[in-house]
């Protein structure tokens, strides 16, 4: 038995002169047979028993740690990554896009000389939102340009980590680590695989234009392939932040893509996936997409997928979102 500081291993002397000393601490071992004391030492052993009893440590009740409440999933993530409604919107967008491209190709085949349907989905470098001129196509091969994140790929692993750390600010280094480590933690947006496969069957090249880092090109190629959306080849069908010296703006990359292809459609989840001209306050951006010059692009050339989780759409205070003449509060008796 291991010695305890309460009960030293050295022999204990017995007081009173009767009986001898204990030669070891064997009596303290719960597995040892009991000692039989001489009759004259019974009072001494009773005193010892009282001493041992007084020094015995009473076991404390074990307190179980409080259960950790599961992280609450933000409503936007519940919608985008978990709801049937979001999946239905995704399928709707992709079905509409594929049908629009199919009609365009059929029109070109029926009348190769017609020019009314030969314009690109990419705006000219000097275009404005009031005068959104598009590039001519000529005889360049047809292509559709897609954003990647939350357009074709759902970043489930990254957003799971974000959901379990509520309030943490966006960290660029964290995102760059995700680009490298999250290759097999992504999934295709509902409807995306069928759409890109159908486009390729029609002879249309699928081009990816994303703000993932050019330094992580190989990892992004692998993530797209893992999700069943590949192939993607950097510099050919994959364009990234940093290509052509670009920052987050995509217009320079779009112009380069349009120099190689006739871009018949574009898909994305942010207005910047279609033009860098969409700037200003939430009210200004909302007015711009609904203007007579622009509204005809949606569902014909430009196709938007839902993203209530992050991005330029998630801005605006009460004055930006709710017009003053449309506000309502219940009367005191109705509350």
N, C-alpha and C positions, 0 to 999 in steps of 0.2 A: 504494500500500500504506500502511495506517495505521502510524505510527511506534510503536515499542516502546520503553519506558524502558531496556531492556537494550541497544538499538542506536540511539544518538542519530542524528538526521538530519544533524548537522554533519559536514563531511569529517573522516575519520580520518587523522592524520599517520602516515607510514610511517617506521619507524626504520631506521638503518643507512646512510642516505645514498643508497642505490641505488633507482632507480625513483621515481615521483612519488607524491603522495597520491591517494586515492580521492576523486572529486569528488562522489559521492552515495552513498546507501545502496542503490543499485539491485541490488547483488550479493546483498542480503538478500531480495529478492523472488523467490519460487520460480518465478514466471512469466517472469522476465527472462532473456535469453540470457546464457550465461556469459562472463565477461571473459577475454581472452587476455593474460596478463601478459608483460612482457619477461623474457628468460632470466635476467637478473641479479636479478630480484625473486622468483624461485621460493621461496627460503627464507623470505622475509617472508610470502608468501601462505600457506605451510604453517603458519606460526605463527598467522596470522589464522584459518585453518580450525580449528586446535586451540582457539583462544579461543571461536569460535562454537559448536563442539561442546560445550565445557565449560559454556556458558551456556544451551544448549538445554533447555527444560522438558520433562520426560518426561510424556506424557499419563497421567493417572490413570484407572484402570478405573472406569466408572460403576457405582455400587452401586444396584440397583433397590430401591425402598422395599418393606418387608415387606408382604405382602398383608394387608388388613383382613379379619378373620374376619367372616362374616355374623352378624347378631344372632340369638341363640337365642330362638325364640318360646316364651313361657311356656306350660306345659301347659294352663292354663285357656283361653288364647287359641286354642291348637291345637284344643282341643275345640269351643269355641263357634263360632269363625269358620271352621274348616277341616274339621271332621269330619262324616261322614255320620250318625254317631250323634246329634249335636246337632240336625241337620236333621230326623232322624226324630222326635225328641222334640218339636220345634216343630210339625211336621205333626200329630203325635198330639194335642197340646194344642189346636190350632186346630180339628181335626176334632171333638174331643170337645165343645168350646165351641159350635160351630155346631149340632151335633146336639142338644145340650141346649136351646139356644134354639128350635130348630125344634120339638122336642117340647112345649115350654112354649106356644108360640104355637098349636100344634094343639090342645092341651088347652083353652086359653082360647076358641078358636073353637068347639070341640065343646060346651062348657058355660060360656057367658059369665057365669053367675051364681055359679059355684063360686068360693070364696074360698081354697081350700087352696093354690092355685098363684099367688096374687096378691101375694105378698110380694116386697120388693126384695132385691137382693143387698147393699144398704148397711145397715150397722148403725145403730140409733138413737143419738142423742147420749148417752144414759145407759146404753148397753149395756156389759156387761163380757164378758170371755172366758168366764166361768163361766155367764153368762146373756146370750148374744148375740142379743138381740132385733133384728129387722130392720124397716125402715120399711114401712108399707102403700103400695100402689101407686095404688089408685083407678083413675081412667080416664086417667091420664097416658100419653102416648105411650111406647113401649118404646125402650130404649137399652141399649147395651153400652159400658162404660167401660174403656178401655185405658190403661195406662202407655205411654210411647213408647220410651225408650232401652233397647235389648236386649230389648224386648217386641215392638215393631213395627219398629223401626229398628235396624240394626247399624251402630255408629259405627266403620266400618272405618278411615277416615283417622285418627281420633284414636287408636285403639288401635294402629295401625301406628307412629305417632310414639312412643307409650308403649313399645312393644316394642323400638324402636331406642334407647331411653334407659333402660336397666334401672336400677332403684334411685331414679329421680327421684321425689320426692314429688308427690302430687296438688297442682295449682296451680289455684285457682279462676279466676284471670285467664286462664290458658291455656285452660280449658274454655269460658269466655265468648267467647274469640276463636274457638274451634272452632264454637260455635253460629252465629256469623256467617259464618265462612269455609268451613265444611264442608258446605254445603248439597248439593253434588253429589258428596260423598265418603261417602255413606251408601248402604245397600242395605236392602231389605225383609227381615225375618226370613222364612225359608222357611215357606210356608203362610199368611202374613199377608195378602197381596193377595187371594187367593182367599177367605179368611174374611171380610174387610171387605166385599168385593163381594157375597158371598152374604147377609150380614146386611142390607145395604142393599136387596138385591132382596126380602128378606122384609119390608121396611118398618121395619126397626130402625135407629135413628140410632146412628152410631158417634161416640163422644165420647172425646177424648184428655185425660188428666189427668197432667201431667208436671212434674218439678221443673226443667225448663229455665226460664230467666229470662223474666219477663214483658216485660222491656225488649227482648228479642230475639224478640218474638212473630212478627214478619213473616218472620224467617229460619226459625223453626221451621215456620211454615205452608208455606214454600217447600220445606223439606227433606222434609216429609211428602208434599207433592205430587210432588216429584222421585222419591221412592221408589215412587210409584204407589198411595199409600194415602189421598190426599186426596179431597174437600176438607176443610180444617180452618179454622175461623174463630174467632179469639180472642174470648172472651167468650160464645161460643155453643156451639161444639163443641170448642174448645181452651181448656184451663184450665192455668195456669202458676204456678210459684213466684212469690209476690208478689201474686197475685190474692187479694182479700179479706183482705189483710194477712197471708197465710199464709207460713210458712217452708217447711221441708222436709216438715212434716206435711201430709197430704192430706185429713184428715177434714173440715175446713171446706169445702173444694172439693167433696168428695163430697156433703156435705149440700146444697150449693147446686145441684148437678147433680140430686140426687134430688128436689129441690123442683120441677123442671121435667119430669123423666122418671121412668118406672118402670124402674129399672136392673135388668135381668134377669140380667146376668152381668158379671163384671169379670175382666180379664186383666192379669198383671204378672209381674215377675221378682224382686220383693222382697216380704216380708210387709207392708211399709208401703203397698204398692199396694192392700191390702184393708182394713186398719185400722191406726190409729196405736197400738192397744193392744198390739201385739206388741213388748214391750220385755223387758229383763232379760238374763240370761246366755244363752249358747247352749243350755245344758241346759233353762232355763226356757222359752225360745222353742220348742224342739223338743217339749217336753212340751205346750205350749199348743196347737200345731197338731194334736196327736194326741189331745187331750182329747175326751171323749164329746160335749161341747157344740159343738165346733168341727169335728171331723173330717168331719162330714157335709156341710160347705160345699164341700169340695174336689171338683172334678169335677162339681158341680151348679150352684153359683153362682160359685165362685172357681176360676180356672184359672191355674196357675203354669207359666212357661217357664223353661228352665235358664239360669243365669248364674254360671259359676265364675270370672269375671274380676274382679268388684268387688262391693261392697255389704255389707249387714249379715250376709250368710251367712258371710263369710270372717273368722270370729273364733273364738277358743278355743285354749287351750293343751292340752297332753297331758291334764291332769286334766279339762278340759272335754269333750274328744272321746272319750277312751278310759276306760271304767269300770275301776276298780281290779281288780275281780274277773274281768275279761276280758282282762287283759294276758298276753302270752306272750313269752318269749325263749328261743332255742335253747340247749341245753346246750353246754358247751365242746367236746365231741367232734363236735357237729353243725355247728359254725361253719365 
